[in-house]
Amino acid sequence: DPGDNDGTTRGGKENAHKKSMRPSRRHLLLSAAIVAILVWRSVVALDQSEFGIVTEFGRHVATLREPGLHFKLPYQSVLRFDRRLQLYNPRPSEFLTKDPKNILLDVYACWRISDPLIFLQRATDTAGAEARLHDIVWAELAAEVGTRPLSDLVSEKPNEMVSDKVMAAVLGRCHERVLSGLGVELVDVRLKRLNLPEQNKQSVFDRMRAERDRIARQYR
């Protein structure tokens, strides 16, 4: 029947047309997915607590300092660094005074990243920065304590103690060195606690007792 033949022909053409459209639709979806991935790989969202370093196969390309959206090439990578204030709080260390007497100082340091590129090149990460920071600051602290007698640091009279001056001197000498050498701003160095090794405690207590007895005799 001619009518049946026409219907069969039209149906065949429609099926062929649908089949020809299916690969194109799949290609379109695949292309859209690839574009979405490329865009996602190209956008960097940086918040206020971060620095960003853009690298290309390990080579520095750009430093991102401002928060917000930034763009890079899809094959480039981003390293993020915390720009907030950090607290380095190690265990107490033993130092030698001018007398010479051994003392235990419990000291902490506050720092933050100032130049992320220098930080990456010289320190790599927080652990590396604090290891270098310890070497620099604690060496200066040992040198400063070595110029002071024990009585400058341990006294019954608070106005005679110079621990704040010692910390300020250490901070002043280390600040520029740490900044240029590690890309780190040393914000503060503080003494939390001063103690004496067990073998030194008795001699110091005897000296303090003798000082109290001397003052008491003046008022008898």
Secondary structure, 3 states (H helix, E strand, C coil): CHHHHHHHHHHHHHHHHHHHHHHHHHHHHHHHHHHHHHHHHHEEEECCCEEEEEEECCEEEEEECCCEEEECCCCCEEEEEECCCEEECCCCEEEECCCCCEEEEEEEEEEEECCHHHHHHHCCCHHHHHHHHHHHHHHHHHHHHCCCCHHHHCCCCHHHCCHHHHHHHHHHHHHHHHHHHHCEEEEEEEEEEEECCHHHHHHHHHHHHHHHHHHHHHCC
